[in-house]
């Protein structure tokens, strides 16, 4: 099995920080902002947030708000988002191109484009089917995310938070185990409210709340955009408290400048 720990030359001065996650929402703020001594040749591992929620629940909007507050007073973004279906879009674009050679290509392509624009159930089912085939064939989605995280840590020392969008329970639990064992602090986040599992029929969105994942935190998108942005700010404060505290002490030797 591919060794994430070996590849990243992981070093930690106190070992795993999973116990910090148990205290994440209980640390008195006035006692937790204890800066760790500077280590010029090392960098902190980013915190990984596994984000789940039905389609159209507002995940991107929430992460946008989180990114804005996390990157305040900074010339660079402190946040990265990854999706296990990113490369599936490439395959879908290939399908659209192939329709050009069919006699009924214009009609078929227009039908597909309408489905894509609306992100309806047939479209979401198609995307899920392609992803599942990719997963069965070579564990592609998981390998893709793992390699992207390695690349981010190796090349961008400014990233402090990585959001991984994932909706299948086995995949989410696999990510938690994989990155936690590699020394990352991993937390799970579930969003609900604007759209929920019962609003969809496709195999992916309809199963997001199957009860097979323990979520450390849940956010309800049931109000205004301002309400959701306020939730993003509050969530950032909770994570930044632990990232800057004495409890979080996961480091690797940095090869970046």
DAKATA-V192356 format. One line per field, one symbol per residue. psi: psi as a letter, one per 30 degrees, with the letter a starting at -180 (. if undefined). burial: 1 if it has 24 or more other C-alpha atoms within 12 Angstrom, else 0. Layout:
BEGIN
psi=???
burial=???
END
This chain:
BEGIN
psi=kkjeeeefhkkkfgalgefeeffeggkkefgfhjkkkkjfgllkklkkjjklllkgfgeeeeeeeeeeefgkgkflkgkkkkkfgefeeeeeeeeeeffffkegeeeeeeeeeeeeefhaeeeeeeeeeeeeeeeeegheeeeeeeeeeeeeeefjffkfkjkjkkfkeeeeeeeeeeeefgfljklkkkkldeklefflflfdefgfhfggkkkfkkkjigbleeeeeeeeeeeeeeeeeeeglffjhkllkkgl.
burial=00010001011100011101100100100001000000000111111111111111111111111111111000000111111111010001000100000000000010010000000011110111011100000000111111011101110111111111111110111111011101111111111111011011011111111000101110111000000111111011111111111011111111000
END
